Each structure stands twice: as C-alpha cells, then as structure tokens.
C-alpha cells in the first residue's frame, strides 16, 4: 500500500514534525509531504483553475492521487487546523481532482478520491475530553466528513495526542512509540 504522510504543521521543529519523520522512517512504502517546505500561496481566492496551481501543489496532487492511505498530522489551534494546512486543502483539493459535479446545476458532488483511506493525527494542549465533549468533536466534522468525506476519502481513525504543552520530552517519545505500534498493528 502506498502511504502518504502529510505534515500540516508550519514549523519544522514541531512535535508534529517529529511524529511525521518517525512515521516516515518506520512505516514501509511511505512518502512525506511537509507543508512548511512547499512554495505556494495558501490564500484561496474563490476560483479554481488547474493552471493556477504552483508546481508544489501539482506535485502534492500527484502524491495524493497515487496514495492508497493518507496520514494527516497537524496541531489543533483555535478548534481548527493551522492556516497553512487550511490553505493547502483549499488550493489542492480542487474540482476535477478531488470532486466534481455532474452538471452546473447539480448540487451533489462526485467523489473523485474514492477508495482511499486516511488516518488523522492531531496534537493539542487541551485534554482529549475537552475536544470530544466541549468542542463537539469538531475535527471529525471539519476534516473527516467535511473535507476528506466530501472527496471520497474514508477516515479510518482519528488519534488525538493531548496535553502536549504539559508533557516532558520522555513522555512525548513514549507517545510516538505507542503511536507507531498502534499504526503497525
């Protein structure tokens, strides 16, 4: 299975980056796409054109298209994804690539990335229960259903690594080791 790991954290020295690097070096048949390394304008202007995509986004589309499974790793900030990741999703998951409509009057999309699966891994400083009960599991609605589901990608698991700010380095390493073991199983 071809596995694409997308690092949605804008800082190369982040815990998310450590997670992605460990996943990439441990799991087989993976490629790693770190958004902080890409050169693109993350501001979506409301129009789609394949000709407007920068080479890094065209390359990202090719990697997404060839992947059977996608692991998206990012921090939860303000109950959402970082702006860089939001811009990447807006600009990369375009009509004709990720979805299309049968006609100009159709309100039902064709899911062009059907058959792919995904794992969502997010870090946050809050406890897990906060995200689930007080935030209303916003990531499940925003990313799993609203983005991936809209394009046909089936999210098979959402993993929340919580209280990151309050954990010692050794605890964070144990979290990564446990995560790797979980994903290999």
MIDOSE-1310 file (N, C-alpha, C; in nm, 2 decimals, decimal comma, always signed):
residues 185
xxxx	+0,08/-0,12/+0,00/+0,00/+0,00/+0,00/+0,09/+0,12/+0,00; +0,06/+0,21/-0,09/+0,14/+0,34/-0,09/+0,07/+0,43/+0,01; +0,16/+0,49/+0,10/+0,11/+0,57/+0,21/+0,18/+0,71/+0,21; +0,09/+0,81/+0,21/+0,14/+0,95/+0,21/+0,12/+1,01/+0,34
xxxx	+0,22/+1,06/+0,40/+0,21/+1,13/+0,53/+0,22/+1,28/+0,50; +0,12/+1,35/+0,55/+0,12/+1,50/+0,53/+0,14/+1,57/+0,66; +0,25/+1,64/+0,67/+0,28/+1,72/+0,79/+0,21/+1,86/+0,77; +0,11/+1,88/+0,85/+0,04/+2,01/+0,84/+0,08/+2,12/+0,94
xxxx	+0,19/+2,09/+1,01/+0,25/+2,19/+1,10/+0,34/+2,29/+1,03; +0,33/+2,42/+1,04/+0,41/+2,51/+0,97/+0,56/+2,53/+1,03; +0,59/+2,46/+1,14/+0,72/+2,47/+1,20/+0,80/+2,34/+1,19; +0,91/+2,34/+1,13/+0,99/+2,22/+1,11/+1,04/+2,16/+1,24
xxxx	+1,04/+2,24/+1,35/+1,09/+2,19/+1,48/+0,98/+2,14/+1,57; +0,86/+2,12/+1,52/+0,75/+2,09/+1,60/+0,74/+1,94/+1,64; +0,66/+1,91/+1,73/+0,63/+1,77/+1,77/+0,56/+1,70/+1,66; +0,48/+1,77/+1,58/+0,41/+1,70/+1,47/+0,52/+1,66/+1,36
xxxx	+0,62/+1,74/+1,35/+0,73/+1,71/+1,25/+0,80/+1,58/+1,30; +0,83/+1,58/+1,43/+0,89/+1,46/+1,49/+0,81/+1,33/+1,46; +0,68/+1,35/+1,48/+0,59/+1,23/+1,46/+0,60/+1,19/+1,31; +0,59/+1,29/+1,22/+0,59/+1,25/+1,08/+0,72/+1,19/+1,03
xxxx	+0,83/+1,24/+1,08/+0,96/+1,19/+1,05/+0,97/+1,04/+1,10; +0,92/+1,02/+1,22/+0,93/+0,88/+1,27/+0,84/+0,79/+1,20; +0,72/+0,83/+1,16/+0,63/+0,75/+1,08/+0,70/+0,72/+0,94; +0,75/+0,82/+0,88/+0,82/+0,80/+0,75/+0,94/+0,70/+0,76
xxxx	+1,01/+0,71/+0,86/+1,13/+0,62/+0,87/+1,10/+0,48/+0,92; +0,98/+0,47/+0,98/+0,94/+0,34/+1,04/+0,85/+0,26/+0,95; +0,75/+0,32/+0,90/+0,65/+0,25/+0,82/+0,70/+0,23/+0,68; +0,66/+0,12/+0,61/+0,71/+0,09/+0,48/+0,62/+0,16/+0,37
xxxx	+0,69/+0,18/+0,26/+0,62/+0,24/+0,14/+0,55/+0,37/+0,16; +0,63/+0,46/+0,23/+0,57/+0,59/+0,26/+0,64/+0,70/+0,18; +0,57/+0,81/+0,16/+0,63/+0,94/+0,12/+0,58/+1,04/+0,22; +0,67/+1,15/+0,24/+0,64/+1,25/+0,33/+0,63/+1,38/+0,26
xxxx	+0,52/+1,45/+0,29/+0,49/+1,59/+0,24/+0,48/+1,68/+0,35; +0,58/+1,77/+0,37/+0,58/+1,87/+0,48/+0,54/+2,00/+0,42; +0,43/+2,06/+0,47/+0,38/+2,18/+0,41/+0,47/+2,30/+0,43; +0,55/+2,30/+0,53/+0,64/+2,41/+0,55/+0,75/+2,42/+0,45
xxxx	+0,77/+2,31/+0,38/+0,88/+2,31/+0,27/+0,82/+2,35/+0,14; +0,69/+2,36/+0,12/+0,63/+2,39/-0,01/+0,63/+2,54/-0,03; +0,63/+2,57/-0,16/+0,62/+2,71/-0,20/+0,48/+2,73/-0,28; +0,39/+2,79/-0,21/+0,26/+2,81/-0,27/+0,18/+2,92/-0,19
xxxx	+0,09/+2,99/-0,26/+0,01/+3,09/-0,19/-0,11/+3,01/-0,12; -0,12/+3,01/+0,01/-0,23/+2,94/+0,07/-0,36/+3,01/+0,07; -0,37/+3,13/+0,01/-0,49/+3,21/+0,01/-0,58/+3,16/-0,11; -0,69/+3,10/-0,08/-0,78/+3,06/-0,19/-0,87/+3,18/-0,22
xxxx	-0,87/+3,22/-0,35/-0,94/+3,34/-0,40/-1,08/+3,31/-0,44; -1,13/+3,19/-0,43/-1,27/+3,16/-0,47/-1,29/+3,10/-0,60; -1,18/+3,09/-0,68/-1,19/+3,03/-0,81/-1,09/+2,92/-0,82; -1,12/+2,82/-0,90/-1,03/+2,71/-0,93/-0,99/+2,70/-1,07
xxxx	-0,86/+2,68/-1,09/-0,81/+2,66/-1,22/-0,68/+2,58/-1,21; -0,68/+2,46/-1,28/-0,56/+2,38/-1,27/-0,43/+2,45/-1,32; -0,45/+2,55/-1,40/-0,34/+2,63/-1,45/-0,28/+2,72/-1,34; -0,36/+2,75/-1,24/-0,32/+2,84/-1,13/-0,24/+2,77/-1,02
xxxx	-0,23/+2,63/-1,03/-0,16/+2,56/-0,92/-0,01/+2,57/-0,94; +0,06/+2,61/-0,83/+0,20/+2,61/-0,83/+0,26/+2,47/-0,84; +0,38/+2,45/-0,89/+0,44/+2,32/-0,91/+0,44/+2,23/-0,78; +0,46/+2,29/-0,66/+0,45/+2,21/-0,54/+0,31/+2,15/-0,52
xxxx	+0,21/+2,23/-0,55/+0,07/+2,18/-0,54/+0,04/+2,07/-0,64; +0,09/+2,09/-0,76/+0,07/+1,99/-0,86/+0,14/+1,86/-0,82; +0,25/+1,87/-0,76/+0,33/+1,75/-0,71/+0,25/+1,69/-0,59; +0,19/+1,77/-0,51/+0,11/+1,72/-0,40/-0,01/+1,65/-0,45
xxxx	-0,08/+1,70/-0,55/-0,19/+1,63/-0,61/-0,15/+1,49/-0,66; -0,04/+1,49/-0,73/+0,01/+1,36/-0,78/+0,04/+1,26/-0,67; +0,09/+1,30/-0,56/+0,12/+1,22/-0,44/-0,01/+1,17/-0,38; -0,11/+1,26/-0,37/-0,24/+1,22/-0,32/-0,31/+1,12/-0,41
xxxx	-0,30/+1,14/-0,54/-0,36/+1,05/-0,63/-0,30/+0,91/-0,63; -0,17/+0,90/-0,61/-0,11/+0,77/-0,61/-0,11/+0,70/-0,47; -0,15/+0,77/-0,37/-0,16/+0,71/-0,23/-0,29/+0,63/-0,21; -0,27/+0,52/-0,15/-0,39/+0,44/-0,11/-0,43/+0,49/+0,03
xxxx	-0,34/+0,53/+0,12/-0,37/+0,57/+0,25/-0,30/+0,70/+0,28; -0,37/+0,80/+0,34/-0,31/+0,93/+0,38/-0,31/+0,94/+0,53; -0,20/+0,98/+0,59/-0,20/+1,02/+0,73/-0,17/+1,16/+0,74; -0,27/+1,24/+0,79/-0,26/+1,38/+0,81/-0,23/+1,41/+0,95
xxxx	-0,12/+1,48/+0,98/-0,07/+1,51/+1,11/-0,06/+1,67/+1,12; -0,13/+1,72/+1,23/-0,13/+1,86/+1,25/-0,17/+1,90/+1,39; -0,14/+2,02/+1,44/-0,19/+2,06/+1,57/-0,33/+2,12/+1,56; -0,40/+2,11/+1,66/-0,53/+2,18/+1,67/-0,51/+2,31/+1,73
xxxx	-0,54/+2,41/+1,66/-0,53/+2,55/+1,70/-0,67/+2,62/+1,69; -0,71/+2,68/+1,79/-0,84/+2,75/+1,78/-0,95/+2,66/+1,73; -0,95/+2,54/+1,77/-1,06/+2,44/+1,73/-1,05/+2,41/+1,58; -0,94/+2,43/+1,52/-0,93/+2,40/+1,38/-0,79/+2,37/+1,34
xxxx	-0,76/+2,37/+1,21/-0,63/+2,34/+1,16/-0,55/+2,47/+1,14; -0,42/+2,46/+1,14/-0,34/+2,58/+1,11/-0,37/+2,64/+0,97; -0,35/+2,77/+0,96/-0,39/+2,84/+0,83/-0,32/+2,78/+0,71; -0,19/+2,74/+0,73/-0,12/+2,68/+0,62/-0,18/+2,55/+0,57
xxxx	-0,23/+2,47/+0,66/-0,30/+2,34/+0,62/-0,43/+2,37/+0,56; -0,51/+2,47/+0,61/-0,63/+2,51/+0,55/-0,61/+2,56/+0,41; -0,51/+2,64/+0,39/-0,49/+2,69/+0,26/-0,44/+2,58/+0,16; -0,36/+2,48/+0,21/-0,32/+2,37/+0,13/-0,45/+2,29/+0,09
xxxx	-0,54/+2,26/+0,18/-0,66/+2,18/+0,14/-0,74/+2,26/+0,05; -0,76/+2,39/+0,07/-0,84/+2,47/-0,02/-0,78/+2,47/-0,16; -0,65/+2,48/-0,17/-0,59/+2,50/-0,30/-0,56/+2,37/-0,37; -0,55/+2,26/-0,30/-0,51/+2,13/-0,36/-0,63/+2,04/-0,39
xxxx	-0,73/+2,04/-0,31/-0,85/+1,95/-0,33/-0,95/+2,02/-0,42; -0,91/+2,03/-0,55/-0,98/+2,11/-0,64/-1,09/+2,03/-0,72; -1,19/+2,10/-0,78/-1,28/+2,03/-0,87/-1,20/+1,97/-0,99; -1,24/+1,86/-1,03/-1,18/+1,79/-1,13/-1,06/+1,70/-1,08
xxxx	-1,02/+1,73/-0,96/-0,92/+1,64/-0,90/-0,98/+1,57/-0,78; -1,04/+1,64/-0,69/-1,09/+1,57/-0,57/-1,24/+1,55/-0,57; -1,31/+1,63/-0,65/-1,45/+1,61/-0,66/-1,50/+1,68/-0,79; -1,62/+1,65/-0,84/-1,68/+1,72/-0,95/-1,83/+1,72/-0,94
xxxx	-1,89/+1,80/-1,01/-2,04/+1,80/-1,02/-2,08/+1,75/-1,15; -2,19/+1,67/-1,16/-2,24/+1,61/-1,28/-2,28/+1,72/-1,38; -2,33/+1,83/-1,33/-2,36/+1,94/-1,42/-2,35/+2,07/-1,35; -2,37/+2,18/-1,42/-2,36/+2,31/-1,35/-2,48/+2,34/-1,25
xxxx	-2,58/+2,26/-1,26/-2,70/+2,28/-1,17/-2,70/+2,17/-1,06; -2,62/+2,07/-1,07/-2,62/+1,97/-0,97/-2,56/+2,01/-0,84; -2,63/+1,97/-0,73/-2,58/+2,00/-0,60/-2,51/+1,88/-0,53; -2,50/+1,78/-0,60/-2,44/+1,65/-0,55/-2,31/+1,63/-0,62
xxxx	-2,20/+1,62/-0,54/-2,07/+1,60/-0,59/-2,04/+1,45/-0,62; -1,95/+1,43/-0,72/-1,89/+1,30/-0,74/-1,76/+1,31/-0,66; -1,74/+1,20/-0,59/-1,62/+1,19/-0,50/-1,51/+1,12/-0,58; -1,42/+1,20/-0,63/-1,31/+1,15/-0,72/-1,19/+1,08/-0,65
xxxx	-1,19/+1,09/-0,51/-1,08/+1,02/-0,44/-1,13/+0,90/-0,37; -1,24/+0,85/-0,41/-1,30/+0,73/-0,35/-1,20/+0,61/-0,35; -1,21/+0,53/-0,25/-1,12/+0,41/-0,24/-1,00/+0,44/-0,16; -0,97/+0,56/-0,13/-0,86/+0,60/-0,04/-0,90/+0,60/+0,11
xxxx	-0,81/+0,57/+0,20/-0,84/+0,58/+0,34/-0,75/+0,68/+0,40; -0,78/+0,72/+0,52/-0,70/+0,82/+0,59/-0,70/+0,80/+0,74; -0,59/+0,84/+0,80/-0,57/+0,85/+0,95/-0,55/+1,00/+0,98; -0,62/+1,05/+1,08/-0,59/+1,19/+1,12/-0,53/+1,18/+1,26
xxxx	-0,41/+1,25/+1,27/-0,34/+1,25/+1,40/-0,33/+1,40/+1,43; -0,38/+1,44/+1,54/-0,37/+1,58/+1,58/-0,31/+1,59/+1,72; -0,24/+1,70/+1,75/-0,19/+1,73/+1,88/-0,26/+1,85/+1,93; -0,27/+1,86/+2,06/-0,34/+1,97/+2,13/-0,29/+1,99/+2,27
xxxx	-0,30/+2,10/+2,32/-0,26/+2,12/+2,46/-0,37/+2,09/+2,56; -0,49/+2,09/+2,51/-0,61/+2,06/+2,59/-0,62/+1,91/+2,61; -0,69/+1,86/+2,71/-0,72/+1,72/+2,73/-0,81/+1,67/+2,62; -0,81/+1,54/+2,59/-0,89/+1,48/+2,49/-1,04/+1,50/+2,51
xxxx	-1,08/+1,49/+2,64/-1,22/+1,50/+2,67/-1,27/+1,64/+2,63; -1,18/+1,74/+2,64/-1,22/+1,88/+2,60/-1,26/+1,88/+2,45; -1,18/+1,82/+2,37/-1,20/+1,82/+2,23/-1,33/+1,74/+2,19; -1,35/+1,63/+2,26/-1,47/+1,55/+2,23/-1,60/+1,61/+2,28
xxxx	-1,60/+1,65/+2,41/-1,73/+1,69/+2,47/-1,75/+1,84/+2,46; -1,65/+1,92/+2,48/-1,68/+2,07/+2,48/-1,67/+2,13/+2,34; -1,58/+2,07/+2,26/-1,56/+2,12/+2,12/-1,66/+2,06/+2,03; -1,72/+1,95/+2,07/-1,82/+1,88/+1,98/-1,75/+1,80/+1,87
xxxx	-1,63/+1,75/+1,90/-1,56/+1,66/+1,81/-1,55/+1,73/+1,67; -1,51/+1,86/+1,68/-1,50/+1,94/+1,56/-1,42/+1,89/+1,45; -1,31/+1,82/+1,48/-1,22/+1,76/+1,38/-1,29/+1,66/+1,30; -1,37/+1,58/+1,36/-1,44/+1,47/+1,29/-1,54/+1,54/+1,19
xxxx	-1,60/+1,65/+1,23/-1,69/+1,71/+1,13/-1,62/+1,79/+1,03; -1,51/+1,87/+1,07/-1,44/+1,95/+0,97/-1,36/+1,87/+0,87; -1,27/+1,79/+0,92/-1,17/+1,72/+0,84/-1,23/+1,58/+0,79; -1,27/+1,50/+0,88/-1,31/+1,36/+0,84/-1,43/+1,37/+0,75
xxxx	-1,53/+1,44/+0,78/-1,66/+1,45/+0,70/-1,65/+1,56/+0,60; -1,62/+1,68/+0,64/-1,63/+1,80/+0,56/-1,53/+1,81/+0,45; -1,41/+1,76/+0,47/-1,30/+1,77/+0,37/-1,28/+1,63/+0,31; -1,23/+1,53/+0,38/-1,20/+1,40/+0,33/-1,32/+1,33/+0,28
xxxx	-1,43/+1,33/+0,36/-1,55/+1,26/+0,32/-1,61/+1,32/+0,19; -1,61/+1,45/+0,18/-1,66/+1,52/+0,06/-1,59/+1,47/-0,07; -1,46/+1,44/-0,05/-1,38/+1,39/-0,17/-1,38/+1,24/-0,19; -1,44/+1,17/-0,09/-1,45/+1,02/-0,10/-1,34/+0,95/-0,02
xxxx	-1,26/+1,02/+0,05/-1,16/+0,96/+0,14/-1,22/+0,91/+0,27; -1,21/+0,78/+0,30/-1,27/+0,73/+0,42/-1,17/+0,74/+0,54; -1,20/+0,82/+0,64/-1,12/+0,83/+0,76/-1,14/+0,70/+0,85; -1,04/+0,63/+0,87/-1,05/+0,50/+0,94/-1,02/+0,52/+1,09
xxxx	-0,94/+0,63/+1,12/-0,92/+0,65/+1,26/-0,87/+0,80/+1,28; -0,91/+0,85/+1,40/-0,87/+0,98/+1,44/-0,80/+0,96/+1,57; -0,67/+1,01/+1,58/-0,59/+0,99/+1,70/-0,56/+1,13/+1,75; -0,60/+1,15/+1,88/-0,57/+1,28/+1,95/-0,46/+1,26/+2,05
xxxx	-0,35/+1,33/+2,03/-0,24/+1,34/+2,13/-0,26/+1,46/+2,21; -0,29/+1,45/+2,34/-0,34/+1,57/+2,41/-0,23/+1,61/+2,52; -0,26/+1,73/+2,57/-0,18/+1,79/+2,68/-0,03/+1,80/+2,64; +0,00/+1,82/+2,51/+0,14/+1,82/+2,47/+0,22/+1,93/+2,54
xxxx	+0,17/+2,04/+2,56/+0,25/+2,15/+2,62/+0,29/+2,11/+2,76; +0,22/+2,02/+2,83/+0,25/+1,99/+2,96/+0,33/+1,86/+2,98; +0,37/+1,80/+2,87/+0,44/+1,67/+2,88/+0,59/+1,69/+2,87; +0,66/+1,60/+2,94/+0,81/+1,60/+2,93/+0,85/+1,54/+2,80
xxxx	+0,97/+1,56/+2,76/+1,02/+1,50/+2,63/+1,01/+1,35/+2,63; +1,04/+1,29/+2,75/+1,04/+1,14/+2,75/+0,89/+1,09/+2,73; +0,80/+1,16/+2,78/+0,65/+1,13/+2,76/+0,62/+1,14/+2,62; +0,66/+1,25/+2,55/+0,63/+1,27/+2,41/+0,69/+1,15/+2,33
xxxx	+0,81/+1,11/+2,36/+0,87/+1,00/+2,29/+0,79/+0,87/+2,31; +0,74/+0,85/+2,43/+0,66/+0,73/+2,45/+0,53/+0,74/+2,37; +0,48/+0,86/+2,36/+0,36/+0,88/+2,28/+0,38/+0,84/+2,13; +0,50/+0,88/+2,08/+0,54/+0,85/+1,94/+0,55/+0,70/+1,93
xxxx	+0,62/+0,63/+2,02/+0,65/+0,49/+2,02/+0,51/+0,41/+2,02; +0,42/+0,46/+2,11/+0,29/+0,39/+2,12/+0,21/+0,41/+1,99; +0,22/+0,53/+1,93/+0,15/+0,56/+1,81/+0,20/+0,47/+1,69; +0,33/+0,46/+1,68/+0,39/+0,37/+1,58/+0,34/+0,23/+1,60
xxxx	+0,35/+0,18/+1,72/+0,30/+0,04/+1,75/+0,15/+0,02/+1,71; +0,07/+0,12/+1,74/-0,07/+0,12/+1,71/-0,09/+0,12/+1,56; -0,02/+0,20/+1,48/-0,04/+0,21/+1,34/+0,02/+0,08/+1,27; +0,12/+0,02/+1,33/+0,17/-0,10/+1,27/+0,08/-0,22/+1,29
x	+0,00/-0,22/+1,39/-0,09/-0,33/+1,42/-0,20/-0,35/+1,32
